[in-house]
Amino acid sequence: MEIRALSRAAQILASVSADTAGVTLSKIVESASLSKATTYRFVQALLRLDFLRLEPETGAYYVGPALLRFGRLAQHHDNLRMMARPFLEELRESTGETLTLVVPSGRHRLTVDVVLSEHELRAAPEVGGIKPIHAGAAGKVMLAWYPEEELLSLFGETALKRVTPRTVSSVRVLERELARIRERGYATSTGETVYGQAASAAALLGDDGKVVGSLNISGPTIRLAPATLRRNGELAATAAAKLSKKIGLRKPPRKSERRGAQ
């Protein structure tokens, strides 16, 4: 039932977004191939969510501010992908492992680009993949630069969801680990999100010092011993610093200093 509802909402949004001059309800009914009553019900729900906007004088519907925000976010990710791709490819060449560009999404992290290792045995994440942000190097390295109040608003004192037995499940344990990550400038993890897989990651910071993503190097644990993870972490940190400067970061924070700290 949920899939059908999402499909109908998507049909309506596609109909409205296809015409920048505005679309009447009857036109939406025709384009979406739904009954007038069903279309009206979905349109009202989309209005309440700000995905659609109604011009009362003309009775025409337009794309709403919420959908425009999604569009701007997608454009931001596209720009970040374009700037990050050469760094991902260079790191893939120097490490031989899979590279991913990851961005924060509330209590989760989203993979927005992947450059696969050429090894037959490799990490193979997919674009669009979502994992808890506290699980694995790619997410923890972003959390390390969050202001303390932002961490509290995300997690409070609640237990953290385990993805594997090695995932950090205590907020206090996580905070101690984030302090160590800030000190060395990169994060490592082994088996926290996928059995037999390890990773090293470094954070990307925007012009205001706010975290915008991370560069993540991942592969099978059979090739990624602790010393290799540390080396890859240093390589990721160097690349992330260069990319952050390209994004517009004016003054990199000291390693031990989180954003917003005095």
C-alpha positions in Angstrom: 0.0 0.0 0.0 2.9 2.4 0.9 4.6 1.7 -2.4 1.4 2.5 -4.3 0.9 5.8 -2.4 4.5 6.8 -3.1 4.1 6.0 -6.7 0.9 8.2 -6.9 2.6 11.1 -5.1 5.6 10.8 -7.5 3.3 10.9 -10.5 1.6 14.0 -9.3 4.9 15.7 -8.5 6.3 14.8 -11.9 3.2 16.2 -13.6 3.5 19.6 -11.7 7.3 19.9 -12.1 7.1 19.3 -15.8 5.3 22.7 -16.3 6.9 25.8 -14.8 3.8 27.8 -15.8 1.6 26.0 -13.3 -0.8 23.1 -13.6 -4.5 22.9 -12.8 -6.1 20.1 -10.9 -7.8 18.8 -14.0 -4.5 18.7 -15.8 -2.9 16.8 -12.9 -5.8 14.3 -13.0 -5.2 13.7 -16.7 -1.5 13.4 -16.4 -1.4 11.1 -13.4 -4.3 8.9 -14.7 -6.0 8.9 -11.3 -9.6 9.7 -10.3 -10.3 13.3 -9.4 -11.1 12.4 -5.7 -7.8 10.4 -5.3 -5.8 13.1 -7.0 -7.3 15.8 -4.8 -6.5 13.8 -1.7 -2.9 13.4 -2.6 -2.6 17.0 -3.7 -3.9 18.2 -0.4 -1.3 16.0 1.4 1.5 17.4 -0.8 0.4 20.9 -0.1 0.5 20.3 3.7 4.1 19.0 3.3 5.1 22.0 1.2 5.9 19.8 -1.8 3.3 21.7 -3.8 2.2 25.3 -3.7 -1.2 26.6 -4.8 -1.7 30.0 -6.4 -5.2 30.9 -5.2 -6.0 33.5 -7.9 -5.4 31.2 -10.8 -6.0 27.8 -9.2 -2.6 26.6 -10.5 -0.3 24.3 -8.7 3.5 24.8 -8.6 6.5 23.0 -7.1 6.6 23.8 -3.4 9.5 25.0 -1.3 10.2 21.6 0.3 10.8 20.1 -3.2 12.9 23.0 -4.2 15.1 22.4 -1.1 15.6 18.8 -2.2 16.6 20.1 -5.6 19.2 22.5 -4.1 20.5 19.6 -2.0 20.9 17.4 -5.0 22.7 20.2 -6.8 25.0 20.6 -3.8 25.8 16.9 -3.9 26.4 17.0 -7.7 28.9 19.9 -7.2 30.6 18.1 -4.3 30.9 14.9 -6.4 32.5 16.8 -9.3 35.1 18.3 -7.0 35.8 15.1 -5.1 36.0 12.7 -8.0 39.7 13.4 -8.9 40.6 12.9 -5.2 38.7 9.7 -5.1 40.5 8.4 -8.2 43.9 9.4 -6.9 43.3 7.7 -3.6 42.1 4.6 -5.3 45.4 4.5 -7.3 47.6 5.1 -4.3 45.8 2.6 -2.0 44.3 0.0 -4.4 41.1 0.0 -2.5 37.5 1.3 -3.0 36.8 5.0 -2.4 33.5 6.5 -1.4 32.2 10.0 -1.0 29.9 10.1 2.0 27.6 12.9 3.3 25.7 13.3 6.6 21.9 12.8 6.6 20.6 13.2 10.2 21.4 10.1 12.2 22.6 8.3 9.0 25.2 8.7 6.3 24.6 8.6 2.6 27.0 7.3 -0.1 26.9 9.7 -3.0 29.8 8.5 -5.1 31.9 5.3 -5.4 35.2 4.5 -7.2 35.7 0.7 -7.0 38.9 -1.1 -6.3 40.3 -3.1 -9.3 40.9 -6.1 -7.0 38.6 -9.0 -7.5 38.1 -9.2 -3.7 37.0 -5.7 -2.7 34.5 -3.5 -0.9 31.6 -2.8 -3.2 29.2 -0.2 -1.7 26.5 1.3 -3.8 25.6 5.0 -4.5 22.5 5.7 -2.4 23.5 3.3 0.3 22.5 4.5 3.8 24.1 3.4 7.2 23.9 4.7 10.8 26.3 7.7 11.0 27.9 6.3 14.2 28.8 3.0 12.6 32.1 2.9 10.7 34.9 5.3 9.9 33.1 7.3 7.3 30.4 8.4 9.7 32.4 8.7 12.9 35.0 11.0 11.3 32.1 13.4 10.4 30.7 13.2 13.9 34.1 14.1 15.4 33.8 17.6 14.0 30.1 18.1 15.1 29.6 20.7 17.9 28.7 19.0 21.2 25.2 20.3 21.2 24.5 18.9 17.8 25.7 15.4 19.0 23.4 15.7 22.0 20.4 16.6 19.8 21.2 13.6 17.5 21.7 10.9 20.2 21.0 12.2 23.6 21.8 9.4 26.1 20.0 6.6 24.2 21.8 3.4 23.2 23.1 3.4 19.6 21.9 0.8 17.1 24.3 -2.0 16.4 24.9 -3.0 12.8 27.4 -5.7 13.8 28.7 -6.8 17.3 31.7 -4.4 16.7 29.5 -1.3 16.3 29.8 1.3 19.1 26.6 1.2 21.0 27.3 3.7 23.9 27.2 7.4 23.4 29.9 7.9 26.0 32.2 5.4 24.4 31.5 7.1 21.0 32.4 10.5 22.4 35.8 9.2 23.7 36.5 7.7 20.3 35.6 11.0 18.6 38.1 12.8 20.7 40.8 10.4 19.5 39.7 10.9 15.9 40.0 14.7 16.2 43.5 14.3 17.7 44.8 12.2 14.8 42.7 13.8 12.0 41.2 10.6 10.6 39.1 7.6 11.6 39.5 3.8 11.2 37.1 0.9 11.7 37.1 -2.8 11.4 33.9 -4.9 11.0 31.6 -2.1 12.3 29.2 -2.2 9.3 30.2 -5.2 7.2 31.9 -8.4 8.5 35.4 -8.8 7.1 35.6 -5.2 5.9 37.7 -2.3 7.3 38.0 1.4 6.4 39.9 4.7 7.0 38.2 8.0 6.5 38.8 11.8 6.8 36.2 14.6 7.1 35.5 17.3 4.5 34.8 20.8 5.9 33.0 23.7 4.2 33.8 27.4 4.3 32.2 27.8 7.7 34.1 24.8 9.2 30.9 22.7 9.1 31.2 19.0 8.0 29.9 18.4 4.5 31.1 14.9 4.0 34.0 12.4 4.2 36.4 10.5 2.0 36.3 6.8 2.9 38.8 4.1 1.9 37.5 0.6 2.4 38.4 -3.0 1.6 38.7 -6.5 3.0 40.4 -6.9 6.4 42.8 -9.5 4.9 44.6 -6.6 3.2 43.9 -3.8 5.7 46.1 -4.5 8.8 46.2 -1.8 11.4 49.4 -0.2 10.0 47.7 -0.1 6.5 44.6 1.5 8.0 46.7 4.2 9.6 48.6 4.9 6.4 45.3 5.1 4.5 43.9 7.4 7.1 46.8 9.8 6.7 46.4 9.7 2.9 42.7 10.4 3.3 43.4 13.3 5.7 45.8 14.9 3.3 43.4 14.6 0.4 40.5 15.8 2.5 42.4 18.9 3.6 43.1 19.8 0.0 39.5 19.2 -1.1 38.2 21.2 1.9 40.4 24.1 0.8 39.0 23.8 -2.7 35.5 23.8 -1.3 36.2 27.0 0.5 37.5 26.2 4.0 39.5 29.3 5.0 41.0 28.2 8.3 41.3 24.5 9.2 40.5 23.8 12.8 43.2 22.4 15.1 43.1 18.6 15.3 42.0 18.6 18.9 39.3 21.3 18.4 35.7 20.5 17.4 33.7 23.1 15.4 32.0 25.5 17.8 34.3 24.8 20.7 35.8 27.8 22.5 
